Amino acid sequence: MNGIRILTLALTVVCLTAFMTVAAMAEDDPRQALTEASTIEQVIERGVLRVGFSTFVPWAMKDMDGNFIGFEIDVATRLAQDMGVDIEFVPTRWSGIIPALLTGKFDVLIGGMTITAERNLQVNFTDPYYYSGLSLVAHKEVAPGFDSLEDFNNPDVVLVCRLGTTAEQAARRYMPEAELVLFDEEPQALQELLNGRAHGFVSMAPLPSTQALKHPDILYLPLEENFTREPNGFAVLKGDIDTLNYFNNWIRVVQAEGWIQERYHYWFETLDWEPMVQPEQ
């Protein structure tokens, strides 16, 4: 009898120790604590969907009244409406946007993020809701007659782009010989090009083409088409299957409606929105 009691006591101690260890691990790891309950459930209970993004014309920018507009803003707003909740926009510096998601600063990242294997080690991605591609715009006087990536792959060439983007990765991959100068924001990189201190600017289409249209006396498009094709998805915390399932199905529904395609056409294939944008962007 005493032996049974001792065995029971020992098993109880082992179970309690294991439980306390798991609880301590959850406290040490904010991602585990955040995913114990589905993000979708938290959003519905809170009544607010918090969306992280970084400003990037025409994905997300401010209008003349200081309100956010853009392709991603439309997508996030429609998503919140379909969920029956309010929306809170959380503008975040691009270089810290994944850490901000992992530490719970917002619920979902909807910010023109390309799905990559490296990023997928940190976050889960939804199915692609659209495809983008990288392009390049060049300075007419600094880079006259350039018409291929090979022309830019030269030690005497200076390229500019935004830090931490797939544009940076592509520039290093396709034009490794060129000098690459990185900036925290797109407008800074563009200004460097406009000032004649760079040969070309690498970025997600359609930004290079819109800049060539805005500054026809200074800039031109050296390539006939984008030189990459990239899938873009929402980023969410790992381990939250319910949230990923909901977002994937929502994407399928609005794509079947043609709504995503219509918004893509408006923001990426026209300039009808340009008069609404604050000029410094």
TORVEXLUM-204331 format. One record per residue (C-alpha): chain; z, x, y; residue in one letter. Coordinates in Angstrom, 2 decimals, m for minus. Example, Ala and Ser with C-alpha at 12.3 -4.5 7.8 and 13.67 -1.06 7.14 Angstrom:
- mol; zz; xx; yy; type
- A; 7.80; 12.30; m4.50; A $
- A; 7.14; 13.67; m1.06; S $
//
This chain:
- mol; zz; xx; yy; type
- A; 0.00; 0.00; 0.00; M $
- A; 0.95; 2.78; 2.40; N $
- A; m2.32; 4.50; 1.58; G $
- A; m4.29; 1.37; 2.54; I $
- A; m2.40; 1.08; 5.83; R $
- A; m3.06; 4.72; 6.66; I $
- A; m6.78; 4.31; 5.86; L $
- A; m6.98; 1.16; 8.01; T $
- A; m5.24; 2.90; 10.90; L $
- A; m7.57; 5.89; 10.60; A $
- A; m10.68; 3.68; 10.66; L $
- A; m9.35; 1.83; 13.71; T $
- A; m8.80; 5.10; 15.55; V $
- A; m12.33; 6.27; 14.68; V $
- A; m13.89; 3.01; 15.92; C $
- A; m11.92; 3.07; 19.17; L $
- A; m12.87; 6.69; 19.76; T $
- A; m16.56; 5.93; 19.19; A $
- A; m16.42; 2.93; 21.54; F $
- A; m14.70; 4.95; 24.28; M $
- A; m17.27; 7.74; 23.87; T $
- A; m20.19; 5.32; 24.28; V $
- A; m18.53; 3.72; 27.30; A $
- A; m17.97; 7.12; 28.89; A $
- A; m21.63; 8.02; 28.31; M $
- A; m22.72; 4.80; 30.00; A $
- A; m20.56; 5.65; 33.02; E $
- A; m22.05; 9.15; 33.19; D $
- A; m25.64; 7.92; 32.91; D $
- A; m26.55; 5.35; 35.61; P $
- A; m29.81; 4.51; 33.83; R $
- A; m27.95; 3.35; 30.71; Q $
- A; m25.54; 1.27; 32.78; A $
- A; m28.40; m0.31; 34.72; L $
- A; m30.36; m1.25; 31.61; T $
- A; m27.46; m2.87; 29.74; E $
- A; m28.63; m6.09; 31.41; A $
- A; m32.31; m6.80; 31.98; S $
- A; m33.54; m6.09; 35.50; T $
- A; m35.25; m9.47; 35.46; I $
- A; m31.91; m11.19; 34.79; E $
- A; m30.29; m9.24; 37.63; Q $
- A; m33.11; m10.17; 40.02; V $
- A; m32.91; m13.87; 39.16; I $
- A; m29.13; m13.87; 39.55; E $
- A; m29.34; m11.95; 42.84; R $
- A; m32.22; m14.05; 44.14; G $
- A; m33.96; m10.98; 45.54; V $
- A; m36.58; m8.61; 44.11; L $
- A; m36.19; m5.10; 45.55; R $
- A; m39.52; m3.26; 45.60; V $
- A; m39.84; 0.47; 46.19; G $
- A; m42.98; 1.97; 47.71; F $
- A; m44.19; 4.68; 50.06; S $
- A; m46.34; 3.99; 53.11; T $
- A; m49.98; 4.80; 52.45; F $
- A; m53.00; 3.16; 54.13; V $
- A; m54.18; 0.64; 52.94; P $
- A; m51.62; 0.29; 50.15; W $
- A; m48.61; m0.24; 52.40; A $
- A; m48.37; 0.12; 56.19; M $
- A; m46.99; m1.63; 59.27; K $
- A; m48.84; m4.16; 61.40; D $
- A; m48.59; m4.51; 65.17; M $
- A; m45.39; m6.54; 64.81; D $
- A; m43.72; m3.94; 62.61; G $
- A; m44.10; m5.92; 59.39; N $
- A; m45.34; m4.33; 56.18; F $
- A; m48.86; m5.25; 55.09; I $
- A; m51.28; m3.84; 52.52; G $
- A; m52.51; m4.20; 48.97; F $
- A; m49.19; m3.36; 47.32; E $
- A; m47.33; m5.58; 49.78; I $
- A; m49.53; m8.52; 48.78; D $
- A; m48.97; m7.78; 45.08; V $
- A; m45.19; m7.48; 45.46; A $
- A; m44.97; m10.61; 47.62; T $
- A; m46.95; m12.69; 45.12; R $
- A; m44.78; m11.35; 42.27; L $
- A; m41.57; m12.39; 44.03; A $
- A; m43.01; m15.82; 44.85; Q $
- A; m43.94; m16.40; 41.21; D $
- A; m40.42; m15.37; 40.18; M $
- A; m38.93; m17.81; 42.70; G $
- A; m36.95; m15.13; 44.55; V $
- A; m36.97; m13.46; 47.95; D $
- A; m38.34; m9.97; 48.41; I $
- A; m36.76; m6.85; 49.88; E $
- A; m39.04; m3.93; 50.67; F $
- A; m37.51; m0.48; 50.20; V $
- A; m39.75; 2.16; 51.82; P $
- A; m39.07; 5.51; 50.19; T $
- A; m40.34; 9.05; 50.65; R $
- A; m42.90; 9.73; 47.91; W $
- A; m41.28; 12.97; 46.76; S $
- A; m38.07; 11.10; 45.89; G $
- A; m39.44; 7.76; 44.77; I $
- A; m38.90; 8.12; 41.00; I $
- A; m35.31; 9.40; 41.42; P $
- A; m34.67; 6.40; 43.70; A $
- A; m35.82; 4.03; 40.94; L $
- A; m33.69; 5.81; 38.32; L $
- A; m30.55; 5.52; 40.47; T $
- A; m31.01; 1.81; 41.17; G $
- A; m32.16; 1.87; 44.79; K $
- A; m34.72; m0.81; 43.88; F $
- A; m35.81; m2.86; 40.87; D $
- A; m39.45; m1.90; 40.49; V $
- A; m41.83; 0.65; 41.96; L $
- A; m45.06; m0.96; 43.18; I $
- A; m46.61; 1.78; 45.21; G $
- A; m50.04; 2.92; 44.09; G $
- A; m48.58; 5.16; 41.40; M $
- A; m51.04; 6.57; 38.89; T $
- A; m49.91; 6.44; 35.28; I $
- A; m49.51; 9.99; 33.98; T $
- A; m47.95; 11.45; 30.83; A $
- A; m45.52; 13.52; 32.92; E $
- A; m44.25; 10.53; 34.89; R $
- A; m44.07; 8.42; 31.74; N $
- A; m41.38; 10.75; 30.41; L $
- A; m39.13; 9.52; 33.23; Q $
- A; m40.11; 5.86; 33.63; V $
- A; m41.96; 3.11; 31.79; N $
- A; m45.25; 1.86; 33.19; F $
- A; m46.76; m1.59; 32.97; T $
- A; m50.33; m2.14; 31.89; D $
- A; m52.73; m1.06; 34.67; P $
- A; m53.15; m3.73; 37.33; Y $
- A; m56.05; m1.85; 38.93; Y $
- A; m57.89; 1.46; 38.68; Y $
- A; m58.25; 3.94; 41.50; S $
- A; m59.94; 7.30; 41.93; G $
- A; m59.67; 10.48; 43.95; L $
- A; m62.15; 11.36; 46.64; S $
- A; m62.58; 13.98; 49.31; L $
- A; m63.48; 13.95; 53.00; V $
- A; m64.61; 17.11; 54.78; A $
- A; m64.87; 18.50; 58.32; H $
- A; m68.48; 18.71; 59.52; K $
- A; m68.10; 21.97; 61.44; E $
- A; m65.63; 23.74; 59.15; V $
- A; m67.38; 22.78; 55.89; A $
- A; m71.05; 22.21; 56.77; P $
- A; m73.36; 21.35; 53.91; G $
- A; m70.69; 21.15; 51.20; F $
- A; m71.80; 18.68; 48.53; D $
- A; m69.90; 19.54; 45.34; S $
- A; m66.44; 20.44; 44.09; L $
- A; m67.75; 23.94; 43.41; E $
- A; m68.37; 24.42; 47.13; D $
- A; m64.67; 23.81; 47.78; F $
- A; m63.49; 26.00; 44.90; N $
- A; m63.40; 29.14; 47.02; N $
- A; m60.53; 31.36; 48.27; P $
- A; m61.81; 30.97; 51.84; D $
- A; m61.50; 27.17; 51.65; V $
- A; m58.39; 25.30; 52.84; V $
- A; m57.65; 21.89; 51.32; L $
- A; m54.92; 19.50; 52.45; V $
- A; m53.26; 16.62; 50.63; C $
- A; m49.97; 14.81; 50.13; R $
- A; m47.15; 16.52; 48.24; L $
- A; m46.31; 15.25; 44.75; G $
- A; m49.42; 13.12; 44.25; T $
- A; m52.20; 13.14; 41.69; T $
- A; m54.37; 14.41; 44.55; A $
- A; m52.33; 17.61; 44.52; E $
- A; m52.72; 17.90; 40.74; Q $
- A; m56.46; 17.27; 40.92; A $
- A; m56.97; 19.78; 43.72; A $
- A; m55.21; 22.45; 41.65; R $
- A; m57.20; 21.50; 38.55; R $
- A; m60.71; 21.13; 39.98; Y $
- A; m60.52; 23.59; 42.89; M $
- A; m57.94; 26.20; 41.80; P $
- A; m59.43; 28.98; 43.95; E $
- A; m58.96; 27.07; 47.22; A $
- A; m55.86; 27.40; 49.38; E $
- A; m53.88; 24.16; 49.13; L $
- A; m51.65; 23.05; 52.03; V $
- A; m49.26; 20.19; 51.25; L $
- A; m47.73; 17.59; 53.56; F $
- A; m45.04; 14.94; 53.10; D $
- A; m47.24; 12.20; 54.58; E $
- A; m50.96; 11.40; 54.62; E $
- A; m51.32; 11.21; 58.45; P $
- A; m50.04; 14.79; 58.76; Q $
- A; m52.63; 16.06; 56.30; A $
- A; m55.41; 14.09; 58.00; L $
- A; m54.47; 15.44; 61.41; Q $
- A; m54.70; 18.98; 60.05; E $
- A; m58.26; 18.21; 58.94; L $
- A; m59.20; 16.52; 62.21; L $
- A; m57.89; 19.54; 64.12; N $
- A; m60.30; 21.75; 62.19; G $
- A; m57.64; 23.71; 60.34; R $
- A; m58.86; 22.61; 56.90; A $
- A; m62.17; 22.20; 55.13; H $
- A; m61.30; 19.05; 53.21; G $
- A; m58.71; 16.39; 52.52; F $
- A; m58.13; 15.12; 48.96; V $
- A; m56.74; 11.62; 48.52; S $
- A; m56.97; 8.35; 46.69; M $
- A; m60.05; 6.29; 47.53; A $
- A; m60.79; 4.50; 49.79; P $
- A; m58.83; 6.55; 52.35; L $
- A; m61.37; 9.40; 52.58; P $
- A; m64.27; 7.00; 53.14; S $
- A; m62.39; 4.94; 55.74; T $
- A; m61.54; 8.13; 57.63; Q $
- A; m65.18; 9.22; 57.55; A $
- A; m66.13; 5.84; 59.03; L $
- A; m63.45; 6.10; 61.73; K $
- A; m64.42; 9.66; 62.73; H $
- A; m68.18; 9.93; 62.09; P $
- A; m68.63; 12.76; 64.62; D $
- A; m66.03; 14.95; 62.88; I $
- A; m65.81; 13.98; 59.21; L $
- A; m68.21; 13.29; 56.35; Y $
- A; m68.12; 12.53; 52.61; L $
- A; m69.42; 15.52; 50.63; P $
- A; m69.36; 13.73; 47.25; L $
- A; m71.40; 10.66; 46.33; E $
- A; m68.57; 9.08; 44.32; E $
- A; m64.95; 9.52; 43.28; N $
- A; m64.34; 12.51; 41.02; F $
- A; m61.56; 10.87; 38.95; T $
- A; m60.71; 7.40; 37.58; R $
- A; m56.99; 6.66; 37.37; E $
- A; m54.94; 3.70; 36.03; P $
- A; m52.17; 2.39; 38.29; N $
- A; m49.08; 0.52; 37.09; G $
- A; m45.66; m0.72; 38.14; F $
- A; m42.89; 1.72; 37.23; A $
- A; m39.63; 0.41; 35.73; V $
- A; m36.57; 1.85; 34.02; L $
- A; m36.86; 2.96; 30.41; K $
- A; m35.29; 0.71; 27.80; G $
- A; m35.78; m2.58; 29.68; D $
- A; m38.23; m4.35; 27.38; I $
- A; m37.75; m7.83; 28.89; D $
- A; m38.69; m6.64; 32.37; T $
- A; m41.71; m4.72; 31.11; L $
- A; m42.86; m7.75; 29.11; N $
- A; m42.58; m10.08; 32.10; Y $
- A; m44.47; m7.77; 34.45; F $
- A; m47.24; m7.13; 31.90; N $
- A; m47.77; m10.85; 31.36; N $
- A; m47.70; m11.52; 35.10; W $
- A; m50.41; m8.89; 35.59; I $
- A; m52.55; m10.52; 32.89; R $
- A; m52.20; m13.94; 34.54; V $
- A; m53.16; m12.85; 38.08; V $
- A; m56.01; m10.73; 36.75; Q $
- A; m57.33; m13.73; 34.80; A $
- A; m57.17; m15.77; 38.03; E $
- A; m59.22; m13.14; 39.83; G $
- A; m56.47; m12.81; 42.42; W $
- A; m55.90; m9.06; 41.98; I $
- A; m59.64; m8.46; 42.22; Q $
- A; m59.89; m10.51; 45.41; E $
- A; m57.00; m8.61; 47.04; R $
- A; m58.50; m5.30; 45.91; Y $
- A; m61.82; m6.21; 47.52; H $
- A; m60.16; m7.16; 50.80; Y $
- A; m58.01; m4.04; 51.15; W $
- A; m60.26; m1.40; 49.58; F $
- A; m63.83; m2.58; 50.14; E $
- A; m63.62; m4.00; 53.68; T $
- A; m62.05; m2.96; 56.97; L $
- A; m61.24; m6.52; 58.06; D $
- A; m57.54; m5.61; 58.08; W $
- A; m57.85; m2.56; 60.32; E $
- A; m57.25; m4.32; 63.69; P $
- A; m53.82; m5.43; 62.42; M $
- A; m52.56; m1.89; 61.72; V $
- A; m50.40; 0.16; 64.05; Q $
- A; m52.67; 2.91; 65.48; P $
- A; m50.46; 5.89; 64.54; E $
- A; m51.02; 5.16; 60.86; Q $
//
